[in-house]
Amino acid sequence: MLSAQCIPVAAGTKFTAISTVKNATDMTTLDQHTEMQVVNETTVDYQVKSVSNTGYSLELIPRHIRLSTKDFGNEHLLDTDSAIDNKMPEIANLLAILNKPQNLFVENHQLISNSKIDGIVTPVNTNVNDVDKFFLAINAINFKEGYQWADTIKVDSSMITNQYTINSQTPTTIEVLVSSNINMKLSSSVTGNNITQTMKGFSSGKRSYNKRSALLVSELLDINISGNIETASFNSPFTIKSTSQILVK
């Protein structure tokens, strides 16, 4: 099994990714069981700023964020395109990143520096900045059914190991099957309280790539994760079942 090469696209390449992530979360905190459903829709513009033999840099600009949450029988909706929602204090964090360029640097498929990539809001943070998915980073001579390769994404204490198999191809597209093992540990601080999230799980699905440009056309994944949220005063075990869809134009 071979590791992928650097991305096969030129500096200046631009694309827009529209993603929809649906999370169903079961969580227990202090003997209270909570079920939550979150749908997060984002539109982000990307531009490849530089490409080397071993890495690349991207500029990304969040253009639209829509967040729908259901818990305890209540539904909450925030949309950055809504003039009414924009007056609500809950949306301030989303508006703060909207239309603001953010920079990301990847070396040997590892994120080495970035201005924190925001815009994906879930009850449990499962974003590890997997931007390699946007590029089919293998040599064109390997565009054949059954070809396999692997890579590993590491961000701080989080790691995702991915395995890929070319499933089929047409004159214009290539379909790649993706399976991933997820092992994550994320730390944050909210109003002075330290929060640690630990997560383990797996995902599986498929990606379609443009055969000529090597850019992602679409992705559909099923994700299953279990873990724990730990603070100074409580532990909250949880499970998450998600579907993630990305369309690129």
Backbone hydrogen bonds, N-H to C=O, Kabsch-Sander energy under -0.5 kcal/mol:
donor,donor_aa,acceptor,acceptor_aa,energy
2,L,148,Q,-0.9
4,A,150,A,-0.7
5,Q,137,A,-1.9
12,G,48,V,-3.7
13,T,10,A,-1.7
15,F,46,Y,-1.9
17,A,44,V,-2.7
18,I,247,L,-3.1
19,S,17,A,-0.6
19,S,42,T,-2.4
20,T,245,Q,-2.7
21,V,40,N,-2.5
22,K,243,T,-2.7
23,N,21,V,-0.6
23,N,38,V,-3.2
24,A,241,K,-2.2
25,T,23,N,-0.5
25,T,36,M,-3.2
26,D,239,T,-2.2
27,M,34,T,-2.8
28,T,237,P,-2.0
29,T,32,Q,-2.5
30,L,235,N,-0.6
32,Q,29,T,-1.7
33,H,31,D,-0.6
34,T,27,M,-3.4
36,M,25,T,-2.7
37,Q,70,K,-2.4
38,V,23,N,-2.5
39,V,68,S,-2.7
40,N,21,V,-2.7
40,N,38,V,-0.5
41,E,39,V,-0.5
41,E,66,R,-3.0
42,T,19,S,-2.2
43,T,64,H,-2.4
44,V,17,A,-2.3
45,D,61,I,-2.5
46,Y,15,F,-3.2
47,Q,59,E,-2.0
48,V,13,T,-2.8
49,K,47,Q,-0.6
49,K,57,S,-2.3
50,S,57,S,-1.2
52,S,55,G,-2.9
56,Y,106,V,-2.2
57,S,50,S,-2.1
58,L,104,L,-2.5
59,E,47,Q,-2.6
60,L,102,Q,-2.7
61,I,45,D,-2.6
63,R,43,T,-3.4
64,H,43,T,-1.5
66,R,41,E,-2.8
67,L,78,L,-3.1
68,S,39,V,-2.7
69,T,76,H,-3.0
70,K,37,Q,-2.7
71,D,74,N,-2.2
72,F,35,E,-0.6
74,N,71,D,-2.6
76,H,69,T,-3.3
78,L,67,L,-2.7
80,T,65,I,-2.4
82,S,79,D,-2.0
83,A,81,D,-0.6
86,N,82,S,-2.0
87,K,84,I,-1.4
88,M,85,D,-2.2
91,I,88,M,-1.3
92,A,89,P,-1.5
95,L,91,I,-2.4
96,A,92,A,-1.7
97,I,93,N,-0.5
97,I,94,L,-1.0
98,L,94,L,-1.0
99,N,62,P,-3.6
100,K,97,I,-1.8
102,Q,60,L,-2.4
104,L,58,L,-2.3
105,F,113,S,-2.6
106,V,56,Y,-2.9
107,E,110,Q,-2.8
108,N,54,T,-3.8
110,Q,107,E,-1.7
111,L,154,K,-0.6
112,I,105,F,-2.0
112,I,110,Q,-0.6
113,S,105,F,-1.3
115,S,103,N,-2.2
116,K,114,N,-0.7
118,D,116,K,-0.8
121,V,119,G,-0.7
122,T,120,I,-0.6
128,V,126,T,-0.6
131,V,129,N,-1.9
133,K,130,D,-0.6
134,F,131,V,-1.9
135,F,132,D,-2.0
136,L,214,A,-2.7
137,A,135,F,-1.4
138,I,136,L,-1.6
142,N,139,N,-2.4
143,F,140,A,-1.8
144,K,142,N,-2.4
146,G,166,I,-3.1
147,Y,144,K,-1.9
149,W,164,Y,-1.5
150,A,2,L,-2.3
151,D,162,N,-1.7
153,I,160,I,-3.0
154,K,152,T,-0.5
155,V,158,S,-2.0
157,S,185,K,-0.5
158,S,155,V,-2.4
159,M,183,N,-3.2
160,I,153,I,-2.3
161,T,181,N,-2.1
162,N,151,D,-2.9
162,N,160,I,-0.6
163,Q,179,S,-2.6
164,Y,149,W,-2.7
165,T,177,L,-1.8
166,I,147,Y,-2.4
167,N,165,T,-0.6
167,N,175,E,-2.6
168,S,175,E,-1.3
170,T,173,T,-2.8
174,I,209,Y,-1.9
175,E,168,S,-2.8
176,V,174,I,-0.5
176,V,207,R,-3.2
177,L,165,T,-3.1
178,V,205,G,-2.6
179,S,163,Q,-2.1
180,S,203,S,-2.5
181,N,161,T,-2.3
182,I,201,G,-2.9
183,N,159,M,-2.3
184,M,199,M,-3.0
186,L,197,Q,-2.8
188,S,195,I,-2.4
190,V,193,N,-2.4
193,N,190,V,-2.3
194,N,192,G,-0.5
195,I,188,S,-3.2
196,T,230,E,-2.3
197,Q,186,L,-3.3
198,T,228,N,-2.3
199,M,184,M,-2.7
200,K,226,S,-2.6
201,G,182,I,-2.0
202,F,224,N,-2.2
203,S,180,S,-1.8
204,S,222,D,-2.1
205,G,178,V,-2.0
206,K,220,L,-2.0
207,R,176,V,-2.7
208,S,218,S,-2.6
209,Y,174,I,-2.6
210,N,215,L,-2.9
211,K,172,T,-3.1
211,K,209,Y,-0.5
214,A,210,N,-2.3
216,L,134,F,-2.1
217,V,208,S,-3.7
218,S,208,S,-1.5
219,E,246,I,-2.0
220,L,206,K,-2.3
221,L,244,S,-2.5
222,D,204,S,-2.8
223,I,242,S,-2.7
224,N,202,F,-2.8
225,I,240,I,-2.7
226,S,200,K,-2.7
227,G,238,F,-2.4
228,N,198,T,-2.1
229,I,236,S,-1.9
230,E,196,T,-2.9
230,E,228,N,-0.5
231,T,234,F,-2.6
236,S,229,I,-2.7
238,F,227,G,-2.3
239,T,26,D,-2.0
240,I,225,I,-3.2
241,K,24,A,-2.1
242,S,223,I,-2.8
243,T,22,K,-1.7
244,S,221,L,-2.3
245,Q,20,T,-2.5
246,I,219,E,-2.2
247,L,18,I,-2.4
248,V,217,V,-2.3
249,K,16,T,-2.6
